[in-house]
Amino acid sequence: MTNVPQIKIPATYMRGGTSKGVFFSLKDLPGPAQVSGVARDTLMQRVIGSPDPYGNQIDGMGGGNSSTSKTVILSKSNRAGHDVEYLFGQVSVNNAFVDWSGNCGNLTAAVGSFAISKGLVDVDRIPENGIAEVRIWQANIEQTIIAHVPILNGEVLETGDFELDGVAFPAAEIRIEFINPVADSNALFPTGNLVDKLEVPGMGTLDVTMINAGIPTVFLNAEDINYTGTELQEAVNNDPKALTMFETIRAYGALHMGLIENIEEVATWQHTPKIAFVSKPEDYTSSSGKRIKAADIDLNVRALSMGELHHAMMGTAAVAIGTAAAIPGTLINLAAGGGERNTVIFGHPSGTMKVGAEVEQNKSEWTVNKVVMSRSARVLMEGWICVPGDVF
């Protein structure tokens, strides 16, 4: 047996929204991992503790679920009008791959804070007190995001009284703007329809809204799959048949959206598309025991990430929800009561969330100018991450 010393890499462990991940400055990564490829993927997996056949990621920084199995790589941007750019890697818990096909809207909330603290934002753009506007280029999806980060005495303010359902403690509010959150290479509605008939073997035909805002997402009605839309995690995640059903629908949705060319490819596209089911507002008790009243929300939404029902709501899926809610005729809009709206409050397993969207219609084409939501972020630990020296 060869004994190889561990290597130490500067890193910061952060919470962003309802997710956690390991953040790196690109320049701090070992040379082979500073470029995309096998070396980088292998390093990110070892950092998180994947693949783990036990599903717990005990030998890494992951927490055994999609919300904590994440990495972020940042660098100063050379792109005009941007301060920083970053890549997001969704690390599979059980399998040996990292999905770079999409973004994490929750961890986006931590990107501006990390960028400021690591000197990636010019000091003349950071006020002594007030709000720093960090202009971010999201490299996975090639889109602009603006983070409004609170500053106190020249440093990022992390503590405060902003409460975010799905997070146990309050923190400082960070407002996030997703600018034109549809990639130039994609259509907002890939089929051109607000609602499609999706044929799924063994299930028949389902009404779905498929949208490319924030992250490719397939929405369907809860009642069409015998759910109420008020379910919590255990109702879905403890049901293997349900998980198989959702993965099958997601696979055929991916095929219909043009994200994959054959069904088999979906095994390596776990991060996208997302799948979510929606329903009209209804009372329920959240996972924390908080009572959510139908009168306080516009609709209920439950979304799956990496094969399981998410404990709250992915930030990128919230972008899709806000966008679809603003466009009359989508399943999201109809569940919320129909008509025109620029904000929506939806219920999720941990509580509620508000998101706003600015959309425009030109003849039959819809465009999204921006989507806005508030999150929070906090440094949990910073120093060095240690990995075995033979990781490459």
C-alpha positions in Angstrom: 0.0 0.0 0.0 1.3 3.4 -0.9 0.9 6.1 1.7 0.4 9.5 0.1 0.2 12.7 2.2 -2.9 14.8 1.9 -2.9 18.0 0.1 -4.5 21.2 1.5 -6.5 23.6 -0.7 -7.9 27.0 0.5 -11.7 26.7 0.7 -14.7 28.2 2.3 -17.8 26.3 3.4 -20.9 28.4 3.0 -24.6 28.3 3.3 -26.4 30.1 0.5 -30.2 30.1 0.7 -31.3 26.6 1.7 -28.2 24.9 0.3 -24.6 24.5 1.5 -21.4 24.1 -0.6 -17.7 24.3 -0.7 -16.4 27.5 -2.4 -13.0 27.8 -4.1 -11.1 30.6 -5.9 -10.0 29.1 -9.2 -6.4 30.2 -8.7 -6.2 28.2 -5.5 -7.1 24.9 -7.1 -4.3 22.5 -8.1 -3.1 23.0 -11.7 -4.9 20.0 -13.2 -8.2 21.1 -11.6 -8.0 24.7 -12.9 -9.5 23.5 -16.2 -12.6 21.4 -16.8 -12.1 17.7 -17.2 -11.6 14.5 -15.3 -9.1 16.0 -12.8 -11.5 18.7 -11.7 -14.5 16.3 -11.5 -12.5 13.8 -9.4 -11.3 16.5 -7.0 -14.8 17.9 -6.5 -16.1 14.4 -5.8 -13.4 13.7 -3.3 -14.0 17.0 -1.6 -17.7 16.3 -1.1 -17.2 12.5 -0.4 -18.6 10.9 -3.5 -19.4 8.5 -4.8 -20.6 7.0 -1.6 -22.5 3.7 -1.7 -23.7 4.3 1.8 -25.3 7.6 0.7 -24.0 9.6 3.7 -20.8 11.2 2.3 -19.1 10.7 5.7 -15.6 11.0 4.2 -16.3 14.4 2.7 -18.1 17.7 3.2 -21.4 16.6 1.7 -24.4 15.9 3.8 -25.9 13.0 1.9 -28.5 15.0 -0.1 -28.6 17.2 -3.1 -28.8 20.4 -1.1 -25.4 19.9 0.5 -23.6 18.0 -2.3 -22.3 21.1 -4.1 -19.2 23.0 -5.1 -18.6 26.5 -6.5 -15.5 27.8 -8.3 -15.0 31.6 -8.7 -12.6 33.9 -10.5 -12.4 37.6 -11.3 -14.2 38.3 -14.5 -12.7 39.8 -17.7 -16.1 40.1 -19.2 -17.3 43.7 -19.6 -19.9 44.8 -17.0 -19.1 41.9 -14.7 -17.1 41.6 -11.5 -16.8 37.9 -11.0 -17.8 34.6 -12.7 -18.5 31.2 -11.3 -19.1 27.6 -12.1 -21.4 25.4 -10.1 -20.9 21.7 -9.8 -23.7 19.4 -8.5 -22.0 16.4 -7.2 -23.9 13.1 -7.3 -24.1 11.4 -3.9 -24.0 7.8 -5.0 -22.6 7.9 -8.5 -19.2 9.0 -9.9 -20.0 12.2 -11.8 -20.4 15.9 -11.4 -23.2 17.7 -13.3 -22.2 21.1 -14.7 -25.3 21.5 -16.8 -27.1 24.0 -14.6 -26.9 26.6 -11.8 -27.8 26.6 -8.1 -29.9 29.6 -7.4 -29.6 29.2 -3.6 -25.8 29.2 -3.6 -25.9 32.2 -5.9 -26.8 34.1 -2.8 -23.4 33.3 -1.4 -21.4 34.1 -4.5 -21.4 37.9 -4.1 -20.3 37.6 -0.4 -17.5 35.2 -1.2 -16.3 37.4 -4.1 -16.1 40.5 -1.9 -14.3 38.7 0.9 -11.7 37.1 -1.4 -10.9 40.4 -3.2 -12.5 39.5 -6.5 -14.6 42.7 -6.6 -12.8 46.1 -7.1 -12.6 47.9 -3.8 -14.0 51.1 -5.3 -17.3 49.2 -5.9 -17.7 48.4 -2.3 -19.2 51.1 0.0 -18.1 51.5 3.6 -21.7 51.1 4.6 -24.7 50.2 2.4 -25.3 47.8 -0.4 -22.6 46.5 -2.8 -23.9 45.5 -6.2 -21.9 42.5 -7.4 -22.3 41.8 -11.1 -22.0 38.0 -11.6 -21.5 36.0 -14.8 -22.9 32.5 -14.3 -20.7 30.4 -16.5 -22.7 27.1 -16.5 -25.8 28.8 -18.1 -24.0 31.9 -19.5 -26.3 34.4 -17.8 -25.9 37.6 -15.7 -27.0 37.7 -12.0 -26.8 40.7 -9.8 -26.4 40.2 -6.0 -27.1 43.1 -3.7 -24.9 42.4 -0.7 -25.2 44.4 2.6 -22.0 46.0 3.8 -21.1 47.3 7.3 -17.8 49.0 8.0 -16.4 47.9 4.7 -17.1 44.2 5.3 -19.9 41.8 4.3 -22.8 41.8 6.8 -24.0 38.3 7.4 -26.2 38.6 10.4 -29.6 40.1 10.5 -33.3 39.5 11.0 -34.3 38.2 7.6 -36.1 34.9 7.9 -36.0 32.3 5.2 -38.2 29.2 5.4 -36.0 26.2 5.3 -33.2 27.8 7.3 -33.4 27.6 11.1 -31.8 31.0 11.9 -32.2 34.6 10.6 -29.5 36.4 8.7 -28.9 39.4 6.5 -31.1 39.7 3.4 -29.4 39.5 0.0 -31.5 40.5 -3.0 -30.8 38.5 -6.1 -31.7 39.6 -9.7 -31.5 37.0 -12.4 -31.2 39.1 -15.6 -32.7 37.7 -18.8 -32.6 34.2 -17.3 -33.1 32.3 -20.5 -29.9 31.3 -22.4 -29.7 32.7 -25.9 -29.5 29.2 -27.3 -32.8 28.2 -25.7 -36.4 29.2 -26.2 -38.4 30.1 -23.1 -40.9 27.4 -24.1 -38.9 24.8 -26.0 -42.0 23.5 -27.9 -43.6 26.9 -28.4 -46.5 25.8 -26.2 -47.5 27.1 -22.7 -49.0 23.6 -22.0 -48.0 20.4 -23.8 -49.4 16.9 -23.8 -46.5 14.6 -22.6 -46.8 10.9 -23.3 -45.2 8.8 -20.6 -45.1 5.0 -21.0 -47.2 3.4 -18.4 -48.8 6.7 -17.3 -50.6 7.9 -20.4 -50.7 11.6 -21.4 -50.0 14.3 -18.9 -50.5 18.1 -19.2 -47.1 19.8 -18.6 -45.6 23.2 -18.8 -41.9 23.0 -19.9 -39.9 26.1 -19.4 -36.3 27.2 -19.7 -36.1 30.0 -17.2 -33.4 29.8 -14.5 -33.2 26.0 -15.1 -35.1 23.8 -17.5 -38.2 22.7 -15.5 -41.1 20.4 -16.2 -44.3 21.4 -14.3 -47.3 19.1 -13.9 -50.6 19.2 -12.0 -50.5 17.4 -8.6 -54.0 15.9 -9.1 -52.9 14.2 -12.3 -50.5 12.0 -10.4 -52.7 11.5 -7.4 -51.1 14.1 -5.1 -52.5 17.1 -3.3 -49.5 19.4 -3.7 -49.1 19.7 0.1 -46.8 16.7 0.5 -43.7 16.8 2.6 -40.4 15.0 1.9 -41.3 11.7 3.5 -44.4 11.2 1.4 -42.4 11.1 -1.7 -38.8 10.1 -0.7 -39.9 7.1 1.2 -41.9 5.8 -1.7 -39.6 4.0 -4.3 -42.5 3.7 -6.8 -43.1 7.5 -6.6 -39.4 8.3 -7.2 -39.3 6.0 -10.2 -42.5 7.6 -11.5 -41.0 11.1 -11.2 -37.7 10.1 -12.8 -39.6 8.5 -15.7 -41.7 11.7 -16.3 -38.5 13.8 -16.0 -36.7 11.6 -18.5 -39.5 12.0 -21.1 -39.7 15.7 -20.3 -36.0 16.0 -21.0 -36.4 14.2 -24.3 -39.4 16.4 -25.3 -37.4 19.6 -24.4 -34.5 18.6 -26.6 -32.1 18.3 -23.7 -31.2 14.7 -24.5 -31.4 12.7 -27.7 -32.4 9.4 -26.1 -33.8 8.3 -22.8 -30.6 6.5 -21.7 -28.8 9.9 -21.6 -30.9 11.1 -18.7 -28.8 9.1 -16.3 -26.0 11.6 -16.7 -28.3 14.6 -16.7 -29.6 14.4 -13.1 -29.4 18.1 -12.4 -31.5 19.1 -15.3 -34.4 19.3 -16.0 -36.1 19.7 -12.7 -39.6 18.3 -12.2 -42.2 19.9 -10.0 -45.9 19.4 -9.3 -48.3 22.2 -8.6 -51.7 22.7 -7.0 -54.1 25.5 -6.0 -53.5 27.0 -2.5 -54.5 24.7 0.3 -53.7 24.7 4.1 -50.9 22.5 5.3 -48.3 22.1 8.0 -44.7 22.6 7.0 -41.8 20.4 8.0 -41.0 22.8 10.9 -44.5 22.5 12.2 -45.5 26.0 11.0 -49.1 26.2 9.8 -49.3 27.5 6.2 -52.7 29.0 5.3 -54.2 28.9 1.9 -55.1 32.6 2.2 -51.4 33.5 2.5 -50.2 31.8 -0.7 -51.1 31.8 -4.4 -50.4 28.1 -5.0 -48.4 25.1 -3.7 -45.3 23.8 -5.5 -43.2 20.7 -4.8 -40.0 20.1 -6.7 -37.5 17.2 -7.0 -33.8 17.6 -7.2 -31.3 14.8 -8.0 -34.1 12.2 -7.7 -35.7 13.3 -4.4 -38.2 15.8 -3.2 -36.4 19.0 -2.2 -36.8 20.1 1.5 -37.7 23.6 0.4 -37.3 25.1 -3.1 -34.3 25.3 -5.4 -33.5 29.0 -6.3 -33.3 28.2 -10.0 -36.6 26.4 -9.9 -38.1 29.5 -8.2 -37.0 31.5 -11.2 -39.0 29.1 -13.4 -41.9 29.4 -11.0 -41.9 33.2 -11.0 -41.6 33.4 -14.7 -44.3 30.8 -15.4 -46.7 32.5 -12.9 -46.4 35.8 -14.8 -47.4 34.2 -18.1 -51.2 33.6 -18.4 -52.1 30.1 -19.4 -49.2 28.1 -17.9 -50.0 25.4 -15.3 -48.3 27.6 -12.6 -50.3 30.6 -13.6 -53.6 28.6 -13.7 -52.9 27.1 -10.3 -52.3 30.6 -8.9 -55.7 31.7 -10.2 -54.8 32.8 -13.7 -54.5 36.4 -15.1 -51.6 38.8 -15.1 -49.2 39.0 -12.1 -45.7 40.1 -11.4 -45.2 38.4 -8.1 -46.2 35.1 -6.7 -46.1 33.5 -3.2 -46.0 29.8 -3.2 -45.9 27.1 -0.5 -43.2 24.5 -0.4 -42.3 21.8 2.2 -40.5 24.1 4.5 -42.8 27.1 4.3 -43.4 29.9 1.7 -41.4 31.9 -0.8 -42.0 35.1 -2.8 -40.6 35.7 -6.2 -41.1 38.4 -8.8 -40.8 38.4 -12.5 -40.8 41.0 -15.2 -41.9 39.6 -18.6 -43.0 40.9 -21.9 -45.0 39.6 -24.8 -44.2 40.4 -28.4 -46.9 38.9 -30.6 -46.8 35.2 -29.5 -43.3 35.3 -28.1 -42.6 35.8 -24.4 -39.3 37.2 -23.0 -38.1 37.5 -19.4 -36.3 40.7 -18.4 -35.5 39.7 -14.8 -36.6 37.6 -11.9 -36.1 38.8 -8.3 -36.0 37.0 -5.0 -34.4 37.5 -1.5 -32.1 34.9 0.1 -29.4 35.0 2.7 -25.9 33.6 3.1 -23.3 32.9 5.7 -19.7 31.6 6.0 -19.8 28.5 8.1 -16.1 27.7 8.0 -13.0 28.8 6.1 -9.5 27.5 5.9 -8.3 24.5 3.9 -10.0 21.4 2.5 -7.8 18.3 2.8 -7.9 15.5 0.2 -5.6 12.5 -0.4 -2.6 13.4 -2.5 -3.4 10.6 -5.0 -6.8 12.1 -5.9 -5.7 12.7 -9.5 
